[in-house]
Amino acid sequence: MKEIVMATNNADKVKEMQSLFADLDIEVKALKDVFEEPIEVEETGTTFAENAKLKAETISRLLDQVVIADDSGLEIDALNKEPGVHSARFLGHDTSYDMKNSYLIELLRGQTNRAARYVCAIAMAIPGQETIICQDTMEGEIALKPEGKNGFGYDPIFFFPPANKTAAMMDLAEKNQYSHRAKATRQLLAKVKDLMKDA
């Protein structure tokens, strides 16, 4: 298993995943690397795990090879865990994350409960086998203002108290110590290593 396709066109997600799979000598490819035409799987699930599984299995069937997919998002306690599974589509696909972040900060103005978490479910679809799903979180809070230039999405407003900085203030190596995606991927890698041993 030297090549895995990640069911995303998000270059930042692929870069994070490549750094996590590097030790296994596995190359992670994006959808645009294997399909000539853009391909999008509609996320109709009601949970992160359902959406990740749906994306991984759909692309795996098309390619007949191992595919990983993640679904991740931001849950804010004071907003009834929104934007949640709608994080990417929150306020519309064409709305910039700068605008989404500003809007969320405005919604939480004066709010003392700023608890939030990133959630990531990652699924690995293997032809002829049961799909593996792992999920993890990164617990934090919504910052009072955006800070940092690294990362993507909601990272500038996601403050992580143990590091005393936002996710956007972390470089990739530091983010991979704590992030929801990195933790879920490490769970997945442990299961993959077990599978490879048994194979």
C-alpha positions as CSV (number, residue, x, y, z in Angstrom):
1,M,0.0,0.0,0.0
2,K,2.2,2.8,-1.3
3,E,-0.4,5.2,-2.4
4,I,-3.6,6.4,-0.8
5,V,-6.0,8.9,-2.2
6,M,-7.6,11.4,0.1
7,A,-11.1,12.3,-0.9
8,T,-10.6,16.0,-0.8
9,N,-9.5,18.9,-3.0
10,N,-8.3,20.8,0.0
11,A,-4.6,21.2,-0.5
12,D,-4.0,22.1,3.2
13,K,-5.7,18.9,4.4
14,V,-3.6,16.8,2.0
15,K,-0.4,18.5,3.2
16,E,-1.3,17.8,6.9
17,M,-2.1,14.2,6.0
18,Q,1.1,13.7,4.0
19,S,3.2,14.8,7.0
20,L,1.4,12.3,9.2
21,F,1.8,9.4,6.7
22,A,5.4,10.2,5.8
23,D,6.8,7.6,8.3
24,L,4.9,4.8,6.6
25,D,6.4,5.6,3.2
26,I,2.9,6.1,1.8
27,E,2.1,8.9,-0.6
28,V,-1.1,10.8,-0.1
29,K,-2.8,12.1,-3.3
30,A,-5.7,14.5,-3.7
31,L,-8.7,13.9,-5.9
32,K,-7.3,16.3,-8.5
33,D,-4.3,14.1,-8.8
34,V,-6.4,11.1,-9.9
35,F,-9.4,12.6,-11.6
36,E,-9.3,14.8,-14.7
37,E,-12.6,16.4,-13.9
38,P,-13.4,17.9,-10.5
39,I,-15.4,15.5,-8.3
40,E,-17.5,16.3,-5.3
41,V,-19.3,13.9,-3.0
42,E,-22.3,15.4,-1.4
43,E,-22.1,15.3,2.4
44,T,-25.6,14.1,3.3
45,G,-24.7,12.6,6.7
46,T,-25.8,14.0,10.0
47,T,-22.5,13.2,11.8
48,F,-18.8,13.7,10.9
49,A,-18.3,9.9,10.9
50,E,-21.2,9.4,8.4
51,N,-19.8,12.0,6.0
52,A,-16.3,10.7,6.2
53,K,-17.5,7.1,5.5
54,L,-19.7,8.3,2.7
55,K,-16.8,10.2,0.9
56,A,-14.2,7.4,1.4
57,E,-16.5,4.6,0.2
58,T,-17.8,6.5,-2.8
59,I,-14.4,7.4,-4.1
60,S,-13.0,3.9,-3.2
61,R,-15.7,2.3,-5.3
62,L,-14.9,4.6,-8.3
63,L,-11.1,3.9,-8.1
64,D,-11.1,0.4,-6.6
65,Q,-8.3,1.3,-4.2
66,V,-7.7,2.5,-0.7
67,V,-9.2,5.9,0.0
68,I,-9.2,8.0,3.1
69,A,-11.6,10.8,3.8
70,D,-12.2,13.1,6.7
71,D,-15.0,15.3,7.8
72,S,-14.2,17.8,10.3
73,G,-15.6,21.0,11.8
74,L,-15.9,23.4,14.6
75,E,-18.4,22.9,17.5
76,I,-19.2,26.0,19.7
77,D,-21.0,25.1,22.9
78,A,-22.8,28.5,23.2
79,L,-24.2,28.1,19.7
80,N,-25.6,24.6,20.3
81,K,-22.5,23.0,18.8
82,E,-22.9,24.9,15.5
83,P,-21.5,25.2,12.9
84,G,-20.7,21.5,13.4
85,V,-21.1,19.3,10.3
86,H,-22.0,22.4,8.4
87,S,-18.7,24.1,9.1
88,A,-17.5,24.2,5.5
89,R,-20.9,25.3,4.2
90,F,-21.6,27.7,7.1
91,L,-22.9,31.1,5.7
92,G,-22.5,29.6,2.1
93,H,-19.6,27.9,0.2
94,D,-18.5,31.2,-1.3
95,T,-18.2,33.1,2.0
96,S,-14.5,33.6,2.9
97,Y,-13.3,32.2,6.2
98,D,-12.3,35.7,7.2
99,M,-16.0,36.6,7.0
100,K,-17.1,33.4,8.8
101,N,-14.6,34.0,11.6
102,S,-15.6,37.7,12.0
103,Y,-19.3,36.6,12.1
104,L,-18.7,34.0,14.8
105,I,-16.7,36.4,16.9
106,E,-19.6,38.9,16.6
107,L,-22.1,36.2,17.6
108,L,-20.2,35.5,20.7
109,R,-19.7,39.1,21.7
110,G,-20.2,39.4,25.5
111,Q,-20.5,35.6,25.8
112,T,-18.6,34.1,28.7
113,N,-18.9,30.5,27.6
114,R,-16.5,30.4,24.6
115,A,-15.8,26.7,24.8
116,A,-15.3,25.1,21.4
117,R,-13.8,22.0,19.9
118,Y,-12.5,20.9,16.5
119,V,-13.9,17.4,15.7
120,C,-12.4,15.2,13.0
121,A,-13.7,11.8,11.8
122,I,-11.5,10.0,9.4
123,A,-12.5,7.0,7.4
124,M,-10.4,4.5,5.4
125,A,-12.3,2.6,2.8
126,I,-10.4,-0.6,1.7
127,P,-12.0,-2.6,-1.2
128,G,-13.5,-5.8,0.0
129,Q,-13.1,-4.9,3.7
130,E,-15.0,-3.0,6.3
131,T,-14.3,0.7,6.4
132,I,-12.2,1.9,9.4
133,I,-13.4,5.0,11.1
134,C,-11.6,7.0,13.8
135,Q,-12.7,10.2,15.5
136,D,-11.0,12.7,17.9
137,T,-11.2,16.3,19.1
138,M,-9.1,19.3,19.9
139,E,-10.6,21.2,22.8
140,G,-10.3,24.9,23.0
141,E,-12.2,28.2,22.9
142,I,-13.1,30.9,20.5
143,A,-10.6,33.8,20.7
144,L,-11.7,37.4,21.1
145,K,-10.1,38.3,17.8
146,P,-8.4,36.4,14.9
147,E,-4.7,35.8,15.3
148,G,-2.0,34.0,13.3
149,K,-1.3,33.4,9.7
150,N,-0.8,29.6,9.5
151,G,-3.3,26.9,9.1
152,F,-6.7,27.4,7.4
153,G,-10.4,27.7,8.0
154,Y,-11.3,28.6,11.6
155,D,-7.7,28.3,12.9
156,P,-7.3,32.1,13.5
157,I,-10.1,32.2,16.0
158,F,-9.6,28.7,17.6
159,F,-7.6,29.4,20.8
160,F,-5.8,26.3,22.3
161,P,-5.1,27.0,26.0
162,P,-2.4,24.4,26.6
163,A,-0.2,26.1,23.9
164,N,-1.6,29.6,24.8
165,K,-2.1,30.4,21.1
166,T,-4.5,30.0,18.3
167,A,-4.2,27.1,15.9
168,A,-3.2,29.7,13.2
169,M,-0.2,30.7,15.3
170,M,1.2,27.1,15.3
171,D,3.5,25.7,12.6
172,L,2.5,22.4,11.1
173,A,4.7,20.3,13.4
174,E,3.2,21.9,16.5
175,K,-0.3,21.7,15.2
176,N,0.2,18.0,14.4
177,Q,1.0,17.4,18.1
178,Y,-2.5,18.6,19.2
179,S,-4.9,18.8,16.3
180,H,-8.1,16.8,15.9
181,R,-7.1,15.6,12.5
182,A,-3.6,14.5,13.6
183,K,-5.0,12.6,16.6
184,A,-7.7,10.8,14.6
185,T,-5.1,10.0,11.9
186,R,-2.7,8.5,14.6
187,Q,-5.6,6.3,15.7
188,L,-6.1,5.3,12.1
189,L,-2.4,4.6,11.5
190,A,-2.2,2.3,14.5
191,K,-5.1,0.3,13.1
192,V,-3.5,0.3,9.6
193,K,-0.2,-1.0,11.1
194,D,-2.1,-3.8,12.7
195,L,-3.8,-4.6,9.4
196,M,-0.4,-4.6,7.6
197,K,1.0,-7.0,10.3
198,D,-1.9,-9.4,9.8
199,A,-1.8,-9.2,6.0
